[in-house]
Amino acid sequence: MAGAPSGRPDQDAGRADRRPEPRSAVNSTAASWKAADAGEGAPARCSVSAMRRLIAAASRRPEVRYLVFGGVNTAFSYGLYTVALLVLHAWRVPGDYAIAITFSWIVSNVTSFVLQRRFVFHGTGHPFREFVKFSSVTFGSFIANLALSAAAVEFLGLDGAVEKLVSQLVITVILVVVTYVLHRTFSFRSATAEPTGMVGVERDPDDEDVPPAG
């Protein structure tokens, strides 16, 4: 029967619209997404890498390592002093601060030597000789600690338990700075080491002296 329009052209056009995109177009779109993701993640990866380099550079400096490992041992020593002082002060033992200082020094001297020789200064000399030199420095610090603590009690009147704890904390901070310099320049200084600044500069093995021409 003539005259009835056919719907096939419209259906064919709809099917053409619903045809899948060519594979090359899909791959191009996926690649653009990956590139965008990579671009967004690049700053984060750069920040992590920069932080790692900063930490690695800081860990090469002996003063930074001293702050970490020396700080751990100082906290341990001060904890021993605090416990001993509070117990002795509660028992009203005369010279409680002096006994507490002596106790904490005897116990923490060995742990301090091990930590600083191994992790801070990387001592390469004979362990016993380095321990003798190390102990001579810490013994001088111990005597100075006793003298300063006695002055705080006798002349400044800081004879309460809390006052003794605070004064000992201040004295400890002062002595930590002094002993660092002495340990670096005396206790763990190798006899064959060249004098350097705070950080030694490694020499490139390929950087040899070139003999003069002629």
NORKAUR-V986138 format. One record per pair of residues at least 4 apart in sequence whose C-alpha atoms are under 7 Angstrom apart, sorted by the first residue. I is the first residue (numbers start at 0). J is the second residue. If there is no record, write none. Layout:
# NORKAUR-V986138
i:j
I:J
I:J
This chain:
# NORKAUR-V986138
i:j
6:10
7:11
8:12
9:13
10:14
11:15
12:16
13:17
14:18
20:24
20:25
21:25
22:26
23:27
24:28
25:29
26:30
27:31
28:32
29:33
30:34
31:35
32:36
33:37
34:38
35:39
36:40
37:41
40:44
41:45
42:46
43:47
44:48
45:49
46:50
47:51
48:52
49:53
50:54
51:55
52:56
53:57
54:58
55:59
57:63
58:63
58:64
60:64
60:198
61:65
61:119
61:120
62:66
63:67
64:68
64:119
65:69
65:119
66:70
67:71
68:72
68:114
68:115
69:73
69:115
70:74
71:75
72:76
72:107
72:111
73:77
74:78
75:79
76:80
76:103
76:107
77:81
78:82
79:83
79:103
80:84
80:99
80:100
80:103
81:85
81:164
82:86
83:87
83:99
84:88
84:95
84:96
84:99
85:89
85:160
86:90
87:91
87:92
87:95
88:92
88:95
88:160
94:98
95:99
96:100
97:101
97:145
98:102
99:103
100:104
101:105
102:106
103:107
104:108
104:141
107:111
108:112
109:113
110:114
111:115
112:116
112:130
112:133
113:117
114:118
114:119
115:119
115:120
116:120
116:121
116:122
117:121
117:122
120:187
122:187
124:129
124:189
125:129
126:130
127:131
128:132
129:133
129:186
129:187
130:134
131:135
132:136
132:186
133:137
133:182
133:186
134:138
135:139
136:140
136:178
136:181
137:141
138:142
139:143
140:144
140:174
141:145
142:146
143:147
144:148
144:170
145:149
146:150
147:151
148:152
148:167
149:153
150:154
150:155
151:155
151:156
151:157
152:156
152:157
152:158
157:162
157:163
158:162
158:163
159:163
160:164
161:165
162:166
163:167
164:168
165:169
166:170
167:171
168:172
169:173
170:174
171:175
172:176
173:177
174:178
175:179
176:180
177:181
178:182
179:183
180:184
181:185
181:186
182:186
182:187
183:187
183:188
184:188
195:199
